[in-house]
Each structure stands twice: as structure tokens, then as C-alpha cells.
Amino acid sequence: MITITAVTAAPAVAASATAESTAGGTAPACVLRDIDKAAGTADVLNGCSKTMRLQLIISFGPDGDCTTIPNDGDWYRWKWVLGSYDRIAVC
């Protein structure tokens, strides 16, 4: 199971799409990442000039839902249990 939460006290993440969303290319460099593979966490900060739709891609496990991440200065965290981190993708 993969979950995503706001790391700060900001409002919750906006609506998520279904897990069937098709991942696109790797998220641009303006999306900052802090990946802890041992803990199974991927933190992202949308530093882009617009809201981004992002998805955690896991090798040998279920991918995260396509999720709207606002450019509000807050970090958001995905957690996973199965598989290993592959990338953060646009969706």
C-alpha cells in the first residue's frame, strides 16, 4: 500500500486520480526530491511555477496514485512497503 501525506501542517493534498493513471516522463528538476529507500519514503516539494500532477513509480511493486501537488512551498510524502523506488513521474 502506498500513501501520500503533507509533511507540514498545510492543507491535505488535492484530489488523487485512480491508480490506473499512466505515468509520463520523469518529473522536472523543479520538483525537489528526498528519497529514503530504507524507510520507504519519498518526499517531494513542487518548486515549479504551477501545480503538478505527480506519481511515485515503484519497481517490483504497486505505483502510487497520480496526485495533484500544489506549488505551495510544502513537502509531501509518499510511503511504500513493497518494491523499490524507481522515480517520480508526471502524470
Kinemage of the C-alpha trace (Angstrom):
@kinemage 1
@onewidth
@group {chain A} dominant
@subgroup {mainchain}
@vectorlist {calphas} color= white
{ca met a 1} P 0.000 0.000 0.000
{ca ile a 2} L 1.262 3.475 -0.862
{ca thr a 3} L 0.104 6.586 0.941
{ca ile a 4} L 0.853 10.273 0.434
{ca thr a 5} L 0.550 12.924 3.087
{ca ala a 6} L 1.515 16.539 3.574
{ca val a 7} L 4.649 16.694 5.694
{ca thr a 8} L 3.851 20.148 7.084
{ca ala a 9} L 0.644 21.423 8.662
{ca ala a 10} L -0.612 22.589 5.274
{ca pro a 11} L -3.985 21.555 3.860
{ca ala a 12} L -4.228 17.979 2.637
{ca val a 13} L -3.192 17.058 -0.876
{ca ala a 14} L -5.779 17.771 -3.531
{ca ala a 15} L -7.724 15.050 -5.306
{ca ser a 16} L -5.971 11.896 -6.476
{ca ala a 17} L -6.704 10.094 -9.702
{ca thr a 18} L -7.136 6.379 -9.906
{ca ala a 19} L -4.165 4.024 -9.731
{ca glu a 20} L -4.691 3.227 -13.409
{ca ser a 21} L -3.272 6.620 -14.404
{ca thr a 22} L -0.456 6.206 -16.862
{ca ala a 23} L 2.844 7.682 -15.755
{ca gly a 24} L 4.634 10.024 -18.084
{ca gly a 25} L 8.255 11.059 -18.097
{ca thr a 26} L 10.346 11.778 -15.045
{ca ala a 27} L 9.257 14.896 -13.146
{ca pro a 28} L 11.245 18.046 -13.987
{ca ala a 29} L 14.132 19.333 -11.870
{ca cys a 30} L 11.881 21.968 -10.264
{ca val a 31} L 10.290 19.079 -8.325
{ca leu a 32} L 12.690 18.555 -5.428
{ca arg a 33} L 13.009 15.019 -4.078
{ca asp a 34} L 14.265 13.499 -0.835
{ca ile a 35} L 14.225 9.713 -1.162
{ca asp a 36} L 14.882 7.343 1.764
{ca lys a 37} L 14.825 3.852 0.274
{ca ala a 38} L 15.495 2.135 3.604
{ca ala a 39} L 12.498 3.831 5.234
{ca gly a 40} L 10.329 3.542 2.105
{ca thr a 41} L 9.617 7.260 1.851
{ca ala a 42} L 9.747 9.752 -0.997
{ca asp a 43} L 9.322 13.418 -0.079
{ca val a 44} L 8.643 15.948 -2.843
{ca leu a 45} L 8.463 19.734 -2.955
{ca asn a 46} L 6.879 21.308 -6.014
{ca gly a 47} L 9.169 24.224 -6.793
{ca cys a 48} L 7.693 24.658 -10.259
{ca ser a 49} L 5.685 27.712 -11.262
{ca lys a 50} L 2.455 25.688 -11.465
{ca thr a 51} L 0.591 22.851 -9.780
{ca met a 52} L 1.954 19.487 -10.905
{ca arg a 53} L 0.354 16.041 -11.252
{ca leu a 54} L 2.927 13.567 -9.936
{ca gln a 55} L 3.161 9.855 -9.345
{ca leu a 56} L 5.574 7.674 -7.379
{ca ile a 57} L 6.870 4.859 -9.608
{ca ile a 58} L 7.944 1.684 -7.793
{ca ser a 59} L 9.932 -1.165 -9.335
{ca phe a 60} L 8.558 -4.605 -8.441
{ca gly a 61} L 5.625 -3.135 -6.520
{ca pro a 62} L 2.492 -1.024 -6.944
{ca asp a 63} L 2.915 2.563 -8.144
{ca gly a 64} L 1.412 5.463 -6.229
{ca asp a 65} L -1.718 7.221 -7.431
{ca cys a 66} L -1.417 10.192 -9.764
{ca thr a 67} L -1.661 13.045 -7.266
{ca thr a 68} L -2.061 16.809 -7.591
{ca ile a 69} L 0.817 18.550 -5.787
{ca pro a 70} L 0.367 22.315 -5.450
{ca asn a 71} L 3.312 24.696 -5.598
{ca asp a 72} L 2.547 25.897 -2.079
{ca gly a 73} L 6.008 25.519 -0.503
{ca asp a 74} L 5.078 22.367 1.429
{ca trp a 75} L 6.711 18.964 1.257
{ca tyr a 76} L 4.536 15.919 0.516
{ca arg a 77} L 5.429 12.319 1.397
{ca trp a 78} L 4.702 9.016 -0.267
{ca lys a 79} L 5.311 5.822 1.721
{ca trp a 80} L 5.628 2.349 0.254
{ca val a 81} L 6.166 -1.160 1.600
{ca leu a 82} L 6.710 -3.430 -1.417
{ca gly a 83} L 9.242 -2.951 -4.204
{ca ser a 84} L 11.876 -0.275 -4.591
{ca tyr a 85} L 11.906 3.376 -5.612
{ca asp a 86} L 12.202 3.987 -9.341
{ca arg a 87} L 11.283 7.649 -9.927
{ca ile a 88} L 8.801 10.467 -9.526
{ca ala a 89} L 6.902 10.885 -12.799
{ca val a 90} L 4.462 13.389 -14.252
{ca cys a 91} L 1.011 12.007 -14.958
